[in-house]
């Protein structure tokens, strides 16, 4: 083990290691969330119908992101475990397969968008301008998503080896590019043509391509000594590796994809009240990402450490990694809850000056944000088991949270309490799902994880 990042994962004090590993990912995820919010703020200046269109497009973006993030989690988990076992050759082969699978996912997503997107949006709106905005935005970000797909996959490969700096720089490069281009392309500054929603989507895609280029440049410095698989004549598909990647990756895709189903279902309930309710939920969800993304960044720093320690059969370091990740996560989410409760109205005023929309958004923010601390525990437990290569726990918990409990509760409560009932369903769901997650996690740990770490 001659790479300093791998030595660090094996030897550094865990309290420090988790934060050292996670901080670059936290910064990059925070910036990504921030530029998504900035994108929405600029587009919302085109009117409430533009913000509604973006909210309708959000589930489609979530499906796209879920596919590639799920793949990245599968690659990260398998590569880090192989590194912990000392199998460098298998780890490198898994990373190469991740790149190939990423390209396949892009082809499938593009085909799905071409075939189904108009039918999907027609179920939510008959406003021709909202429909036009939604289609313009979605077509560009889906067909141009190859940049995002390859950059995220390479980032996960880098993270699996303990390199958290390169992914941070990759995402910062894309985010900064997007933030600079957004107002120029949306509003037509500096003699550039005014492209409105098309400009926002185009700026996003250009930023993703900048990230991809930087990620590819950094790939050659990886300790796995990778080549771009698509150009590597010796590359051969290994279905055992694909199966191992997808054993964690596919459930992770489903977990992420459930969020798209949830948002689409909540939008469907809300549109029965008003399109302003949909827009308010969309504004909340963009700001929600700023609170949640640092915790997702924390899990990105935690997972390689847990996977490596699990592969090395170091039960003590696994337990320490989960313990400190949980502490940090709770601290982040508590702070996030305070910020959302105190600044709910100023946050909504950024998106709109319509009194009804602002009022709906303030209520949404203040009620749903009370569930953050509960959610933080669920996220850390799920990420730990994904690092173990046991993804079904997160899949079951997410299905319970976002489908079985939330959607029926949101519908039933909305019949009694209107839009407020939809917001109340979120914290109720988080409390119930946390009980299931903790109970099931303890059972799986005792029966599968702890025996796997036993030394002969």
N, C-alpha and C positions, 0 to 999 in steps of 0.2 A: 504494500500500500504506500505508494510514493507521492500521492497527491495530497496537498495540505488540507483540502476540503474533506477528503475521506478520513484523514487522521483526526481532524477536528470533530467529526461526527462520532468517532470512537472514543475520544479522550477528553474533550472539553467539559467543564462543569456544566451540568444540564440547565441550570437556571440561566446562565449566560448564553449557552448554545441556542436555546429556543429563541431568545430575543435577537441574537446575532443573525440567526438563520432567517427569522421571520421579518425583521425590520425592513429589509429591501423589498420583500414581497408586499408588506403592509403599505409601504410608500407607493409602490407601483399600482396596487389595487385601488388605493385611495385616489390616486391621480386618474386612473381609468374611470372610476365612478364620478369623479369631479367633472371630467370632460364630457361624460354622458349627460350630466346635469346641465352643463354649459350649453351643450347642443340643444337640449330641450328648452332652455331659457331663450336662446336666440330664435328658435322656431316658434315658440309660444308668442313672440312678438308679431308673428304673422296673423294671430287671432286664436280664439279658443278652439275653432274647428281644426286648426293645424295641430294643436296640442292633443285634441281628441284623436286625430289620425295617428299621431305618434303612440298614443296609448293603445290603440287597436293594433298597431304594428308590433308592439312590445312582445306579445306571445310568440310571434314568428321569430323575432330576434332571439328570444329565450330558447326556442327549439334549436336554432342554429348554434348558439353558444353552448347549449347543453350537450350537443353531439361532440363538439371538439373538446370541451372541458372534461367530459366523461372519458374520452379517449386519452386525454392527457393524464388524468388520474390513474387510469389503468397502466399506462406506460411508466409513470412515476413510481407506482407501487411495486411493479415487477422489477424494474431496473434497480431500485434502492435495495430490495430484498436480495437480488443476485449479487450486488456489491457487498452487502453484509456477509454473504456466504463466501465471498472471494472469487466469484465466477465472473471475471471481467469480460470474457468472450460472449457469454450469454447475455450479459447486460448490454453490450454494444449491439448485438443482433436485435434485441428487443427495441432499442432506440431507433434503429433503422426501420423496423417494421412499423413503428409509430408514424414515421413520416409518410410511408406509402399508404397506410390506412387513412391518414389525414386527407390525402388527395382524393381517395375513393369517397370519403364523406362529402367533400366539396361537390363532386359530380352528382351524388344522390340528392343533396340539398337543393342544388340548382334545378334538377329535374322535378323535384317535388314542388318547388316554387312555381315553375312554369305551368304545371298541370292543375294546381289546386288553389292558388292564391286569390283569384278573383271570386271564386265560389265562397271561400272562407270569409272574406270581408263583406260580401253581400248579406251575410247572416246578421251583421251587427249594425249596418247603417244603409240608409237609402239616400243620404245626402251626397250629391255628386261631387262636391268639392272635398269633403272628408274622404270619400272613396278615392278620388284622384290623388290626394296627398299621400294616403296610405300606400297605394300601389307604386307611386313614384319612389317613395322612400325605400320600400321593401325590395323592389326589383334591383335597385342599385346595391344595397348592402348585402343581399344574398348572392347575386352573381359576382360581386367583387370580393367575396369573403375568403378567397384563397389566401390573401395576405394575413388575415387574422388566424386562419386555421394553421398555417405553417408556423407563424410566430409563436402561437400558444403551445403547439406541440414541442417546438424546440425549447421554449422556456421550461416546460415540464421536464424535458430531458436534462437540461442544465441543473434544475433544482434537485433532481434525483441524485446528482453527484455532490450536492452540497454547495453548488455555485448559485448564490442568490443575487449576486450583483449584476451579472449579465442580463437576467430576465428583467430586473428593475430598469436598467438602462434601455432595454428593448422597448418596454412599454412606455417609458417616459418619452422616448423619441417619437413614437406614434401619437401619444397624447398631446404633446406640445405642438406637433404639426397640425393636428386636428383643431386645437383651440385657436391657433393663428389663422387657419384657413376658414373656419366657420363663419365669422362675420363678413369676411371678404367675399365668400361665395354665396352666402345667403342673401346679403343686402346689396351686393354689387359695389364694394368699395374699391378705390384706386383704379377706376375705369374698368373694373371687371364686370361682366354682365350679371345682373341680379337673377339668381337661380332659385331663390326661396328654398322650398323643401328639397328639391334636387341638389342644391348647393350644400345643404347640411349632410345629405347622404354621401355626396361625392367627397366632401372633406373627410368624412369618417373613413371611407375606403382608401383614400390617399394616405391617411395616417397609418392605417393597417399595413399598407405596402411598405412604408418607411420602416415600420417595426419588423416586417419580414426580412427586408434587406439587411438590417443590422443583426438580426438573429442568425441569419445564414453566415454572415461574416464572423460572428463570435463562435459559431459551431466548431470551427477547426481548432479552437483552443480547448475543447472539451477533453477531459482525461480519457474518455472512451475511444478517442482517435477515430471519430466518425467521418464517413464520407456521405455526400448526398446520395441516398439509396437509389433514387431514380436514374442516376448517371453511373452507378457502380455496376460494372458488368458481372461481378461475382455474386451479386445479390440474388438470393433465392427465397421464395416464400416458405416459411416454416409454420405449418398450421398448429403445431404445439405451442409456439410462441404466441401466435394470434389468439389461440384459445386462452392462454394465461393472461394476456393483456385484456381480452374482452371479458374474462371472468370477473374482473373488477370494473373494467371500463363500461360494459353494457349496463349493469345495474346503476352505475354512476350517471350514464346518459339518461336512463329512465328517471332517476332521482331529479336531475336537473330539468328534464323535460316535463315532469309533473308540475313544475312552477309555471310553465307555459299554459298547461291545462287549467291550473288554478286561476291565473290572471284572466284568461279568456272566459272562464265560467263566472268569475266575479264581475267582469265587464258586462257579461250578458244579463246578470241580475241587475246591475246598476243602470244599464241603458233603459230598463223598464221604468226607472224614475226620471232620469234626464241624462243628456249627453254631458252636462256639466259635472254630474257625479262621476262619470267615467274620466273626465279630464282631471278632476280633483284626485281621484285614485292614481292616475298616471303621474301627477306631480309628486304625490307622496312616494310612489314607488321609485322614482328617480332619486329623491332625497334619501330614501330608505337604503339605497345602494351605498351611499356615502358612509352610513353607519355600519352596514353589514360587511362591506368589502374589506375593511381592515381585519376583521375576524377571519374572513376567507383567506386573506394574506397570511394570517397567523397559522392557519391549517396548512398552507403551502410550505411554510417553514418547519412545521411540526412533522408532517408526513414522512419526509425523507429520513428524519432522525428516528422516528418510531419504526419505520420499515427496516432501516439499517440495523437498529438495535434488536429488532425481532429476528432478523436473519442471523444475527450474531448470537442469538439466544441469551441476551442480557436482560433478564426480567427487571432488574433494578432500574436500568436506564430507561426501559420502556415506561415503567411506572412514573419515574421522575419526569419524563417528557410530557406525559399526559397531565400530570399534576400541575406543572408550571404553565402549560398551555391553557388549562382550565382557569387558573388564577388570572392570567393576563386577559383571557377572553371576557371573563366576568367584569373586570375593570373597564375594558373598552366599552362593553354594552351598557354598563351603568352610566358611564359618562355620556354615551349616545342618547340614552333615555332622558337624561337631564336636559341636554341640548334641545332635543325635539319638543319636550314639554314646554320649555321656557320660550323658545324662539319659533313656535309653530306659525304664528301670524306673520312675522317678518319673512319667514320662508315662503309662505304662500303669496305674499305681496310681490315677491320676485317674479312669479309666474303670471300673475294677473292682477288687474285692479277691479275686476268684477266682484261685487260684494257677495253674491251668492256662491260663486266658485271659491272665493277665499274662505267663506264660512264653512263650506263643505270640507275643504282641505284641512282647515285647522282642527275640526272635529276628528277627521280621519287620522291625522298625525298624532294627536294627543292620546287617542284611544289605542291605536295599534302599537305605538311605541312602548306601552307598558309591558309588552310581551318580550322585549329584547333580552332581558336577563335569562328568562326561561329558554329562549331560542339559543343563546350562547352555549349552554350546557349540551343541548342536543347536537349542535354543530360539531363541537370538539369530540364528543363520543363517536359520532358517525365517521369523522375523519380518521380517528385512531383505528377503527376497525377496517376502514378502507386500506390503511397502511399495512394491516395484518394480512390483507388479501381476502377479507371477509366483507363483501360489500352489501350482502343482503340485509344487514341490520339497518343501514342507512336507507335502503330501498323501502323496507317495510315501514320505517318511521316516517319517511317522506310521504309515502302513499297514504298513511294514516292521517298525517298532518294536513296535507294539501288536497286530498280527494275525499276520503271516507268521512272525516270529521268536518273540515272547514266548509266545503261547498253546501252540504245539507244544513249545517248550522247557519251559514250566511243566508240561505234561502228562507229557512223557517223564521229566523229572527227578523229578517227584513219584512215579513208579513205582519209582524206585530209592532216593530219599532221603526220601520222605514229604513232609510239609508244608514242610520246609526246602528241598527241591528247587524248590518254587514260588518261594520268596523268592530263591534263587540265580539263577533265570532272569532276574530284572530287571537286575542289573548286567551279566550276559553280553549281554543284548539291547542295552543302551545302548552298549556298546563296539562291537559289530558295526554298529549303525545309524549311529553317529557316523562311522565310516569311509566308509560310503556317502554320507552327507550332505555331508561335506567334499569328496569326490571329485566328486559331481554338481554341487555349488554352484560349484566352480572352473570346471567346463565351461560351465555356464549363464552365469556372469559374463563369461567371455571372449567367448562367442558371441552373447549377447543384451543383457546389461546395459551393458557397456562401450561397444559400438557405439551404443546408444541415447543415451548421454550425450555422444557426440562432437559438437562444435560445427562448423558449416559454415564 
